[in-house]
């Protein structure tokens, strides 16, 4: 497994692989790797010939500078984990390598960036689009792999690829969970023992909401989810919304023919956790 920090070395190696007729799979990460990331790399190894993983904590997608400062950085441990995977090249650049000057590009995703996370994290998705578009340009992958835990991000990445007319297939991979149901996240490392014991209440509530949908209206389910989560003294719901999975329009009735996804953000102490569930 090769580890590179410079764009030139990255591109030279990828160009060589492409000349040999190999397909490129790409998994962008911010490090602090867990089994969820590794499952994306495994999928990339199954579907492409040469797997590239990036490790870069992107400053432009943090609207809260404290969150950026607290984000776990564990490069040595990450590289150890990657040795056991299908990853063949790791790109671990410095901030000045990705942003030699300030990136002033403004992307327009319309409603997709204004609802759900967009309401509470202004500028977040523009920062995601800035870094992902740069990484796509540097790696020129055939397929890029993203987890469904970040459901709205996945929708926006697909829109980005369409806007920029990039020949990249975006592959959505299932959310990986701990044994007790908590969605795997690098942020989980920041939970205290007591918070970690209570955090699974989020997914337990989402699963029960899917059952409640058989006898409750959409609005009743939304209210029930918020009240049920907030009954736990360690948790505070920031939002819970049920939308379709393409335009992120609010679902008013279970009779809607569109695919329905319930998305939420919950504060567990100072740690902000997101999750979602598909209503079948």
C-alpha positions in Angstrom: 0.0 0.0 0.0 1.5 3.3 -1.1 1.0 6.5 1.0 1.3 9.8 -0.8 0.9 13.4 0.3 1.5 15.3 -3.0 -1.0 15.6 -5.9 1.7 14.9 -8.6 2.6 11.6 -7.1 -1.0 10.6 -6.7 -1.8 11.5 -10.3 1.2 9.8 -11.8 0.3 6.5 -10.1 -3.3 6.6 -11.1 -2.4 7.5 -14.7 -0.1 4.4 -14.7 -2.9 2.2 -13.5 -5.3 3.6 -16.1 -2.8 3.0 -18.9 -2.8 -0.7 -17.9 -6.6 -0.7 -18.3 -7.4 -0.8 -14.6 -10.6 0.8 -13.2 -10.2 3.2 -10.3 -12.3 3.1 -7.1 -12.2 6.0 -4.7 -13.3 6.3 -1.1 -12.9 9.8 0.4 -12.7 10.0 4.2 -11.8 12.4 7.0 -9.9 9.7 8.8 -10.6 8.3 12.3 -11.6 5.2 10.3 -14.0 2.6 11.6 -15.7 -0.5 10.1 -18.1 1.7 8.2 -15.2 3.2 6.2 -13.6 -0.2 5.8 -16.9 -1.6 4.3 -16.8 1.1 1.6 -13.2 0.1 0.8 -14.2 -3.6 0.7 -17.0 -2.7 -1.8 -14.6 -0.7 -3.9 -12.2 -3.6 -4.0 -15.0 -5.9 -5.2 -16.1 -3.5 -8.0 -12.9 -1.9 -9.2 -9.2 -2.9 -9.9 -7.3 -0.2 -8.0 -8.6 1.4 -4.8 -7.6 4.9 -3.6 -8.6 6.2 -0.2 -8.1 9.8 0.9 -7.7 10.9 4.5 -8.2 14.7 4.8 -10.1 16.6 7.5 -11.7 19.3 5.3 -11.8 22.7 7.0 -14.3 24.3 4.6 -17.2 22.0 5.6 -17.1 22.8 9.3 -19.4 25.7 10.2 -18.4 25.3 13.8 -14.6 25.8 14.3 -14.7 24.1 17.6 -16.0 21.0 15.9 -13.1 21.2 13.4 -10.6 21.4 16.3 -12.2 18.5 18.2 -12.5 16.2 15.1 -10.3 13.1 15.8 -7.1 12.8 13.8 -5.6 9.3 14.0 -3.5 8.9 10.8 -1.1 6.2 12.1 -3.9 4.1 13.4 -5.9 4.7 10.1 -2.9 3.5 8.0 -2.6 0.4 10.1 -6.3 -0.5 9.5 -6.0 0.2 5.8 -3.1 -2.3 5.5 -5.6 -5.1 6.0 -8.0 -3.8 3.3 -8.3 -3.7 -0.5 -6.8 -0.1 -0.4 -3.8 0.2 -2.7 -3.1 3.9 -2.4 -3.7 6.4 0.4 -3.8 10.1 -0.3 -3.1 12.0 2.9 -2.5 15.7 1.9 -1.9 18.8 4.0 -4.5 21.6 4.0 -2.2 23.8 1.9 -2.0 21.0 -0.8 -5.7 21.0 -1.3 -6.2 24.7 -0.7 -3.1 26.5 -2.0 -5.4 29.6 -1.9 -8.9 30.2 -0.6 -11.6 28.3 -2.5 -14.3 30.9 -3.2 -16.4 28.7 -5.4 -20.1 28.7 -4.6 -22.2 25.7 -5.6 -25.9 25.9 -6.0 -27.9 22.8 -5.0 -31.1 24.6 -4.4 -33.4 23.0 -1.9 -31.1 20.0 -1.5 -28.7 22.1 0.6 -31.3 24.2 2.4 -33.3 21.5 4.3 -32.3 19.0 7.0 -28.6 19.5 7.7 -28.6 22.6 5.6 -30.9 24.4 8.0 -28.5 23.9 10.9 -25.1 23.8 9.2 -24.9 26.8 6.8 -22.1 26.4 4.2 -21.5 22.8 5.1 -22.5 21.3 1.8 -20.7 24.0 -0.2 -17.5 22.9 1.7 -18.3 19.3 0.9 -18.7 20.1 -2.8 -15.5 22.1 -2.8 -13.3 19.3 -1.4 -15.1 16.4 -3.2 -14.9 18.2 -6.6 -11.2 18.8 -6.0 -10.6 15.2 -5.0 -12.6 13.9 -8.0 -10.5 16.0 -10.3 -7.2 14.7 -8.7 -8.2 11.0 -8.7 -10.5 10.8 -11.7 -12.2 7.6 -10.4 -14.5 5.4 -12.4 -16.6 4.8 -9.2 -16.7 6.6 -5.8 -18.2 5.0 -2.7 -20.2 6.8 0.0 -22.2 5.6 3.0 -25.9 6.0 3.3 -25.6 7.2 6.9 -24.8 10.6 5.4 -28.0 10.4 3.3 -28.3 14.1 2.3 -24.6 14.2 1.5 -25.1 11.3 -0.9 -28.0 13.1 -2.6 -25.8 16.2 -3.0 -22.8 14.3 -4.3 -25.0 12.8 -7.0 -26.2 16.3 -7.9 -22.6 17.6 -8.0 -21.5 14.9 -10.4 -24.5 15.7 -12.6 -23.8 19.5 -12.4 -20.1 19.1 -13.4 -21.0 16.4 -15.9 -18.4 14.0 -14.4 -18.1 10.4 -15.8 -18.1 9.0 -12.2 -20.6 6.4 -10.9 -21.6 7.2 -7.3 -22.1 3.9 -5.4 -24.2 4.1 -2.2 -23.3 1.6 0.5 -25.4 0.6 3.5 -25.0 2.2 6.9 -22.8 0.1 9.2 -23.9 -0.2 12.8 -22.5 -1.3 16.1 -24.1 -4.4 17.6 -26.5 -2.2 19.6 -27.6 -0.4 16.5 -25.7 2.9 16.9 -24.6 4.1 13.4 -20.8 3.9 13.1 -19.3 7.4 13.1 -15.9 8.9 13.9 -17.7 11.2 16.3 -18.7 8.2 18.5 -15.1 8.3 19.8 -16.0 11.6 21.6 -18.9 10.1 23.6 -18.4 9.4 27.3 -19.2 5.9 28.5 -22.6 7.0 29.8 -23.5 8.8 26.6 -22.3 5.8 24.5 -24.7 3.6 26.5 -27.7 5.9 25.7 -26.9 6.8 22.1 -28.4 3.5 20.7 -31.8 4.9 21.8 -31.7 6.9 18.6 -31.8 3.9 16.2 -34.2 2.0 18.5 -36.6 4.8 18.2 -36.2 5.0 14.4 -36.9 1.3 14.0 -40.0 1.6 16.2 -41.1 4.6 14.1 -41.3 2.3 11.1 -43.7 0.1 13.0 -45.7 3.1 14.2 -46.2 4.2 10.5 -48.7 1.5 10.1 -51.1 3.1 12.5 -50.0 6.8 12.7 -50.0 9.7 10.3 -46.7 11.1 9.0 -47.0 14.1 11.4 -47.9 11.9 14.4 -44.8 9.7 13.7 -42.6 12.8 13.5 -43.9 14.1 16.8 -43.6 10.7 18.4 -39.9 10.3 17.4 -38.9 13.7 18.8 -40.7 13.1 22.0 -39.4 9.6 22.5 -35.8 10.5 21.9 -36.0 13.6 24.1 -37.3 11.6 27.0 -33.8 10.3 27.3 -31.9 12.8 29.4 -28.7 12.3 27.4 -30.3 13.1 24.1 -31.8 16.2 22.5 -33.3 16.1 19.0 -32.3 18.9 16.7 -34.6 17.9 13.9 -36.5 14.8 12.5 -38.0 15.0 9.0 -39.4 12.5 6.6 -38.6 13.3 2.9 -38.4 11.6 -0.4 -35.0 10.3 -1.3 -34.3 12.3 -4.5 -35.6 15.9 -4.1 -35.8 15.9 -0.2 -39.3 17.2 -0.4 -41.3 16.7 2.8 -43.6 13.7 2.8 -47.1 14.6 3.9 -48.8 11.2 3.5 -47.7 7.5 3.6 -49.7 7.1 0.4 -47.0 9.0 -1.5 -45.5 6.8 -4.2 -42.0 8.1 -3.5 -39.4 6.4 -1.4 -39.5 7.8 2.1 -36.5 8.4 4.4 -36.7 9.7 8.0 -33.5 11.7 8.8 -32.5 13.2 12.1 -29.8 14.9 14.1 -29.5 14.4 17.8 -27.2 16.1 20.3 -25.6 13.7 22.8 -23.8 16.0 25.1 -21.5 18.0 22.9 -21.5 15.4 20.2 -23.9 15.7 17.3 -25.1 12.4 15.8 -27.0 11.9 12.6 -28.9 8.8 11.4 -31.7 7.9 9.0 -34.1 5.1 8.2 -36.1 4.1 5.1 -39.9 3.7 5.6 -40.9 0.7 3.5 
